[in-house]
Amino acid sequence: MKAFSYERVDSAEAAARAVAQRPGAKFIAGGTNLLDLMKLQIETPVHLVDINRLGLETVDTTPDGGLRIGAMVRNADLAADPRVRRDYAVLSRALLAGASGQLRNKATTGGNLLQRTRCNYFYDTSKPCNKRLPGSGCSAIGGFNRMNAVLGTSEQCIATHPSDMAVAMRVLDAKVETISSSGGRRVIPIADFHRLPGTEPQRDTNLAPGEMITAVTLPAPVGGHHVYRKVRDRASYAFALVSVAAIVDANGGRVRSARFAMGGLAHKPWRVESAEASLTGANANEASWNRAADQMLQGARGFGHNDFKIPLARRTLAAVAAEASA
């Protein structure tokens, strides 16, 4: 373990300032991802700023009928919140599909969004990885890449984002509230929060140095049937090969509205709004789901071991759509 210093702060402004002023500093909340990375010496922060006592652990109703979720709300508490279970069932189901009960009791809303993307070679410091050391190469391309991305990839990286919660947040059009080291605040649509790898695979999000998540807001509830399905190698404590978050409103055999976001396929939750728009007024049948899947998966490319993800994603999306519109 590398030596590091540690401090607790009494405000979000102080936390952001403390991290921005110390190159190599990191926020620590639940620590369910950061501590693992530190043990493997993938992350070697020189300073940790503890944000557990900043009063960011409440879920409040917003004036427009939505919810404002503090960054420190634990995954287990959010999944069990009666308002979430009633009005945002896709989010509750996604949270319960993630990790284990012990981890959900510790992991936070903000930390869940900030998980580092997953790849065997990112976690193996003996192998080249552009996420760990930009310019060193991507071992997953041409290597064992069964868990890796088939959408939004680049020659630099084919890692996938691991969060189940983020996929549900994407289908719900959540927004991320942040504070900077100067005290400035901004609101980032979840669609713009995570990044595709491009030429900077070391950057998972569009946060600036020292910028800290303070809350995530959900708009007023969306009508329709909520479904979250996660296909994985074992029934629990495994990352998604393919996941689908869906909200479908269908009546009389026709689709009135549909939303889909997919996980396990890209460096960020994957959503194609034009595919959803094509379903409005369409028959709720297999042909419609297949057309939507064609648009969702346009440009998908396998890298050998993960070729199976493309037909699997198509079948999973069709199955979820059929269930949600039944």
C-alpha positions in Angstrom: 0.0 0.0 0.0 1.3 3.4 -1.0 1.4 6.1 1.8 -1.3 8.8 1.6 -2.7 11.5 3.8 -6.3 11.8 4.9 -8.7 14.5 5.9 -12.4 15.1 6.7 -14.0 18.3 5.6 -17.1 20.1 6.8 -18.6 21.3 3.4 -18.8 20.3 -0.2 -17.0 23.5 -1.2 -14.1 22.6 1.1 -14.0 19.0 -0.3 -13.8 20.2 -3.9 -11.1 22.8 -3.0 -9.0 20.2 -1.1 -8.9 17.8 -4.0 -8.3 20.5 -6.6 -5.4 21.9 -4.6 -3.5 18.6 -4.2 -2.5 16.9 -7.5 -3.2 13.2 -7.1 -5.9 13.7 -4.4 -9.2 11.8 -4.5 -12.6 11.9 -2.8 -13.5 8.9 -0.8 -17.1 7.9 0.1 -18.1 4.3 0.3 -14.7 3.3 -1.2 -16.1 0.1 -2.8 -14.2 0.7 -6.0 -11.4 3.1 -5.0 -10.0 0.9 -2.2 -9.8 -2.1 -4.6 -7.9 0.0 -7.1 -5.6 1.3 -4.4 -4.8 -2.3 -3.2 -3.9 -3.2 -6.8 -1.9 0.1 -7.2 -4.0 1.1 -10.2 -5.0 4.2 -8.2 -2.3 5.7 -6.0 -3.8 8.9 -4.5 -1.5 11.0 -2.4 -4.4 12.4 -0.4 -7.9 11.2 0.4 -10.7 13.7 1.2 -13.6 12.0 3.2 -17.0 13.3 2.2 -19.1 11.0 4.3 -20.2 13.8 6.8 -21.4 16.5 4.4 -25.2 15.9 4.8 -25.6 14.5 1.3 -27.6 11.4 2.3 -31.2 12.5 1.8 -33.8 11.8 -0.9 -36.1 14.8 -1.3 -39.1 15.5 -3.5 -38.6 18.3 -6.0 -41.2 21.1 -6.8 -41.9 19.5 -10.2 -42.7 16.1 -8.6 -39.3 14.4 -9.2 -36.6 13.4 -6.7 -33.3 14.9 -5.6 -31.0 12.1 -4.5 -28.0 13.2 -2.4 -24.6 11.9 -3.6 -24.1 10.0 -0.3 -27.4 8.1 -0.4 -26.5 4.4 -0.2 -27.5 2.1 -3.0 -29.5 -0.2 -0.6 -31.4 2.8 0.8 -32.2 4.2 -2.6 -33.5 0.9 -3.9 -35.8 0.5 -0.8 -37.2 4.1 -0.8 -41.0 3.8 -1.3 -41.0 6.6 -3.8 -38.4 5.0 -5.9 -40.1 1.6 -5.8 -43.4 3.1 -6.7 -42.5 5.7 -9.3 -39.0 4.7 -10.6 -39.2 0.9 -10.4 -36.6 0.5 -13.2 -34.1 2.3 -10.9 -34.9 0.1 -7.9 -34.6 -3.1 -9.9 -31.3 -2.0 -11.5 -29.8 -1.2 -8.0 -30.9 -4.6 -6.7 -29.3 -6.3 -9.6 -25.9 -4.7 -8.8 -23.1 -6.2 -6.7 -24.0 -7.8 -3.3 -26.1 -6.8 -0.4 -23.0 -5.9 1.6 -21.7 -3.6 -1.1 -25.1 -2.0 -1.7 -25.2 -1.1 2.0 -21.9 0.8 1.5 -21.8 2.1 -2.1 -23.1 5.6 -2.8 -25.1 7.2 -5.6 -22.2 9.4 -6.6 -19.7 6.7 -6.3 -21.8 4.3 -8.4 -21.7 6.7 -11.3 -17.9 7.2 -10.9 -16.9 3.5 -11.0 -14.0 3.0 -13.3 -14.8 1.2 -16.5 -14.2 -2.6 -16.4 -11.6 -4.5 -18.4 -9.4 -7.5 -17.4 -6.4 -5.6 -18.6 -7.1 -2.4 -16.8 -6.9 -4.4 -13.6 -3.8 -6.3 -14.6 -0.8 -3.9 -14.1 1.5 -6.3 -15.9 -0.3 -5.6 -19.2 -0.4 -2.4 -21.3 -3.6 -0.3 -20.9 -4.3 3.1 -22.3 -6.7 3.8 -19.4 -3.8 3.3 -16.9 -1.0 4.7 -19.0 -2.1 6.7 -22.1 -0.2 5.7 -25.1 0.8 2.2 -23.8 -1.7 0.4 -26.0 -4.9 -1.6 -25.5 -4.3 -5.3 -24.6 -8.0 -6.1 -24.9 -8.0 -5.5 -28.7 -6.6 -8.9 -29.8 -6.7 -10.2 -26.3 -9.4 -11.9 -24.1 -12.2 -9.4 -24.5 -15.4 -11.4 -23.7 -16.6 -8.6 -21.3 -15.6 -5.7 -23.5 -17.6 -3.2 -25.6 -19.1 -3.6 -29.0 -20.4 0.0 -29.3 -18.8 3.4 -29.1 -15.3 1.9 -29.1 -12.0 3.4 -30.4 -8.6 2.1 -31.3 -7.5 3.3 -27.8 -10.0 1.4 -25.6 -12.9 -1.1 -25.7 -13.7 -1.1 -21.9 -17.3 -1.1 -20.7 -19.0 0.9 -17.9 -20.1 -1.5 -15.1 -22.9 0.4 -13.4 -26.4 -1.0 -13.4 -27.7 2.2 -11.7 -26.3 4.4 -14.5 -28.3 2.5 -17.1 -31.5 3.1 -15.3 -30.6 6.8 -14.7 -30.0 7.2 -18.4 -33.4 5.9 -19.3 -35.0 8.2 -16.7 -33.1 11.3 -18.0 -31.5 12.0 -14.7 -29.3 15.1 -14.1 -26.1 15.2 -12.1 -25.5 18.2 -9.8 -21.9 19.2 -9.1 -19.7 21.7 -7.3 -16.3 22.9 -8.3 -13.3 24.0 -6.3 -14.3 27.7 -6.8 -17.8 27.0 -5.4 -19.4 27.1 -8.8 -22.3 24.7 -9.4 -23.6 23.1 -12.6 -26.1 20.5 -13.7 -25.0 17.9 -16.2 -27.5 15.7 -18.1 -26.7 12.1 -17.6 -26.4 11.7 -21.3 -23.4 14.0 -21.2 -21.9 12.8 -18.0 -20.0 9.7 -19.1 -17.6 9.8 -22.1 -16.8 7.4 -24.9 -13.1 6.5 -25.0 -12.1 8.3 -28.2 -8.4 9.4 -27.9 -8.7 10.0 -24.1 -9.7 6.6 -22.6 -8.2 7.6 -19.3 -11.2 10.0 -18.8 -14.4 8.2 -17.9 -16.5 11.3 -17.3 -16.7 15.0 -18.2 -16.0 16.2 -14.6 -13.3 18.8 -14.2 -10.4 18.2 -11.7 -11.7 18.6 -8.2 -15.4 18.8 -9.3 -17.6 16.8 -7.0 -21.0 15.3 -7.4 -23.5 16.6 -4.8 -26.8 15.1 -6.0 -28.6 13.4 -8.8 -32.1 14.6 -9.8 -34.9 12.6 -11.4 -37.7 14.3 -13.4 -41.3 13.7 -12.6 -42.2 10.0 -13.0 -42.6 8.5 -16.5 -45.7 6.4 -17.1 -45.5 2.9 -18.5 -44.2 -0.5 -17.5 -40.7 -0.5 -16.0 -38.4 -3.4 -16.6 -34.7 -4.0 -15.9 -33.1 -7.2 -17.2 -29.5 -8.1 -16.6 -27.8 -11.0 -18.5 -24.7 -12.2 -16.7 -22.6 -15.3 -16.1 -24.0 -16.0 -12.7 -27.1 -15.0 -10.9 -25.5 -12.5 -8.5 -22.4 -10.5 -7.9 -21.4 -10.3 -11.6 -21.2 -7.5 -14.1 -23.6 -7.4 -17.0 -22.8 -9.0 -20.4 -25.9 -7.2 -21.6 -28.5 -5.2 -19.6 -31.6 -3.4 -20.7 -33.6 -0.7 -18.8 -37.0 -0.1 -20.4 -40.1 2.0 -19.8 -42.9 1.1 -22.3 -46.4 2.5 -22.5 -48.5 0.3 -24.8 -52.2 -0.1 -25.1 -54.4 -2.0 -27.5 -51.4 -3.6 -29.2 -49.8 -0.3 -30.1 -46.9 1.5 -28.5 -47.7 5.0 -27.1 -44.1 5.7 -25.9 -40.9 3.7 -25.3 -37.6 4.3 -23.7 -34.6 1.9 -23.7 -31.0 2.1 -22.4 -28.5 -0.7 -22.5 -25.5 -1.6 -20.4 -22.6 -3.9 -20.8 -22.1 -2.8 -24.4 -20.1 0.5 -24.3 -18.0 2.9 -22.3 -21.2 4.5 -21.1 -24.9 3.6 -20.9 -26.2 3.3 -24.4 -29.4 5.0 -25.6 -30.6 5.9 -29.1 -33.6 8.2 -28.9 -34.3 7.9 -32.6 -34.9 4.2 -32.1 -37.5 5.0 -29.4 -39.2 7.6 -31.6 -39.6 5.0 -34.4 -41.8 2.9 -32.0 -44.3 5.6 -31.2 -47.6 4.5 -32.7 -46.1 1.2 -34.0 -47.5 -2.2 -33.4 -46.2 -3.8 -30.2 -44.8 -6.9 -32.0 -41.6 -8.6 -32.8 -41.1 -6.7 -36.1 -41.2 -3.4 -34.3 -38.7 -4.5 -31.6 -36.3 -5.8 -34.3 -36.4 -2.5 -36.1 -35.7 -0.7 -32.9 -32.8 -3.1 -32.1 -31.3 -2.5 -35.6 -31.1 1.2 -34.8 -29.9 0.7 -31.2 -27.1 -1.6 -32.4 -26.1 0.2 -35.6 -22.3 0.2 -35.9 -21.8 -2.6 -33.3 -18.6 -4.4 -33.8 -17.2 -7.4 -31.9 -13.6 -8.1 -31.2 -13.6 -11.9 -31.2 -14.5 -13.2 -27.8 -17.3 -10.7 -27.4 -19.0 -11.2 -30.8 -21.8 -13.0 -29.1 -22.9 -9.8 -27.4 -24.5 -8.4 -30.5 -27.1 -11.1 -31.1 -27.5 -11.4 -27.3 -28.3 -7.7 -27.1 -30.8 -8.0 -29.9 -32.6 -10.9 -28.2 -32.5 -9.3 -24.8 -34.0 -6.0 -26.0 -36.8 -7.8 -27.9 -37.6 -9.9 -24.8 -37.7 -6.9 -22.5 -39.8 -4.9 -25.0 -42.3 -7.8 -25.2 -42.5 -8.1 -21.4 -42.9 -4.3 -20.9 -45.6 -4.0 -23.5 -47.6 -7.1 -22.5 
